[in-house]
């Protein structure tokens, strides 16, 4: 029985490598985000000098939105790979982000939700800048969804804080 158990555990532990192609696929998504970024930039750059502030701010926000999305995806790749597949052996590399060795799955959830809240806020700001062109019920839904993300982030942070707190000592 011990040999069967050891074989099953070996296969299960090796199964973590099934996630590696998914992280490689997410890297392709980062490349696609870069393509979209430069597409937006190339499309708007020729007219940037003639843009009004009302046109320029949404343009910049769309680029920031893509950058946040790229950062979010990269963070998911690095932390997910290190936590679930294998350690990245780049400890001596000068460009290794210092947070990589310190972000666990709980920290990743908070960082992901924080990025989602930031992306949602950018979309909401873009909506408010074009408030005349947007149906009021759509603005209400966007605001409700954004507040849902914010509330989820706060609750997740509170749950993480409570689960990390040392147990309360009762009377001796």
Secondary structure, 3 states (H helix, E strand, C coil): CHHHHHHHHHHHHHHHHHHHHHHHHHHHHHHHHHHHHHHHHHHHHCCHHHCCHHHHHHHHHHHHHHHHHHHHHHHHHHHHHHHHCCCCCCCCCCCCCHHHHCCCHHHHHHHHHHHHHHHHHHHHHHHHHCHHHCCHHHHHHHHHHHHHHHHHHHHHHHHHHHHHCCCCCCCC
